[in-house]
Amino acid sequence: MKRVTRKHIWPVAVEGIAGNFVLGAMFTWAVFRTPLQELFPSWTNGMLSIVFAMHNLFICIGILIGGRLAARMSMRVLYFLLSLVQLIGFGSFAFLPESNPGLSYAMVLCLFGMLCSFAVGIGINVVQTATQPWFPSHTGRISGALFMALGISSFILAAVTEQLLDFFKYDLGLGTACVKYTVATIGVILFIIAMLTLILDPKSWRGPANAELEVVTNSKGITPRMMVRMRPFWLLLFWNAFMRAVGFILLDYAANLAVAFAATSLMGMLISPANGLGSLLTGMLLDKVGLRPNILTVGLTMALSIALLAAGGLLASPVLIIIGLMVGGLAYGGSSTTDSASIKRVFGGRHYSVNYGIANISMAIGAGISSLSGIVLDAFGGNYLSIIVMTAILVIPVIICSIGMTRVRMPRF
């Protein structure tokens, strides 16, 4: 039987990290919000939150369907197709009609909220499915590394986005239309990176061969039908749903929250690298202490984040707001890693891609809840303390589910 060595697995990890880097642009929405409102003043916070909620929902749908597609198609071909779809979606921003805000909103909703997000969801599943089997003893760590790539890329792309906005707005004199061409340019850059990933390694995006598979991955596992009948599945689902809801709201408003309390939008986007760091640290913690302590730790970290944001809001302290956002990023990154790794740990590896897709229904629930944030903000006249209060309410079920997970019996593979 062929023996799997470091020579085989580390290129796989690098490919996975590079692949997820390309998918990180979808989490820079907070940077696009204000420029889009400047271009289309009739767009409300509620309208923009609906776009972000649809974005989260269609990522969830993409992850779910990606599990099915990854089992039937070449993951290399699948990754190329989703990269092409993302290019089309981002590139089409250049054609938003400024004279028709209604049509432009419909285009953004379809292009960003649905098309690109669906492709990214498929990509997240493809990268996880292609990478996870190579690291059976370090599922938490590799999941953390992959989601860390998403967080870091979000921050880097946010910084690039701000530079491009200034370039198109001032150097080329395009004014408020700068956001259209910035998004399109980001799409081209990401497509080039994706193609380089595929070209430089013709064997990228493949799972272990059959002989290797017997060594590197567990062939046992619970079927999706059995999984949805088990109490741990539902506790994990709702724990992750409310964690996602809080995380989505913080990501959606990170830049605006920072600006509202006298910081810069890029300072607010520090939530993204914190998100990536949280993914990695949580993965390492998960491998070391197990699932239950990890879930409780991540849940309490999110509660700490909301407490810091509340203190920052009441004291009008930009320092506490930024620290609160970063701690929230750590917790949200932890929830992403915990979700992907726990499905493998609790329900086995045999049906991982499908089980992982089903478990990510939590993203749809979280997206639905987070979509109400724009309505709440508009109802309170744009006062961002209302957003902080909303997240404080949502973190309560997180703590309840965290405690519940410490008392439930779980299978182990």
C-alpha angles and dihedrals in degrees: 000000000000113000118226113224137180087265088066101041108041095063086052090055091049091049091050093050092048091047093052091046088066090054095054097086091081090068095058093079091118089067093052096050101080096041090050091051090049090053093043108028092179091067111102130209088252092056092050092047090054089056090052091046091051088048090056093044094052092046085057092049090047092052090049095049091038089065090060095042094048089059093052108032138051105270089215091058091043092053091050092051095049090048089053091049090051090051091052092047096048094038092055090064087081088069098054106135107235091197092059111052092174094056091043091054091050089050093050090047091052099037102040102018097045118009102041093036092052090052092048091051090054089048094053091053093045093052093046093046093048095045108034098068091061092061108047094155095046105041092141095048096049092045088051092050092050094049090043087062089056092051096046093046090051091057094044092047091047089056091046089048092055091050091049092048090055092044095052094038101047110012095044094029096231095139117196091352087074092095092064094057094039093059091045091051092050088054092054093048092051093048091053091051091048092051092048089054091054096041098046092054114031090188095056121130099029130124123231117292117255094264091048092043092066089057104040105037140043112246092201126092149133119267119243091249091055093043096058090055094059125094095223089060093057094044090051091045096054094038089055094041093059092039088053092047092055092042093049091052092049092047091046094052102027095109094041093046090054093049092046090059097045100267128113126266091241089055088055090052089063081093087080100060087040086055090053093047090048090054092054097042092047091050091054091046091049092054091048107041104019136243104295099054089042094055092048092048093050092047093051090047090057090049089052089051092055091047090054092047091049091051090047092050095048093045094039088233116159090192093059091044092054092044090048091051091049093049088048088052090052090052095045091050087050091054092052092051093043091051096052096040097042093058089058094043098045103033103026135243104272096086097021101132093051095040090048090052093050093047089055090069079096087075090058091051091047091048092052092051094045091051088072091064094082091052090050092049093049091046090056094047097255094306105154092204085078089062091051091050090050092053090047089058093047094051091063094076088047091061092044092053091044090057091044091056091057090061103043126093114238134190117238130211 
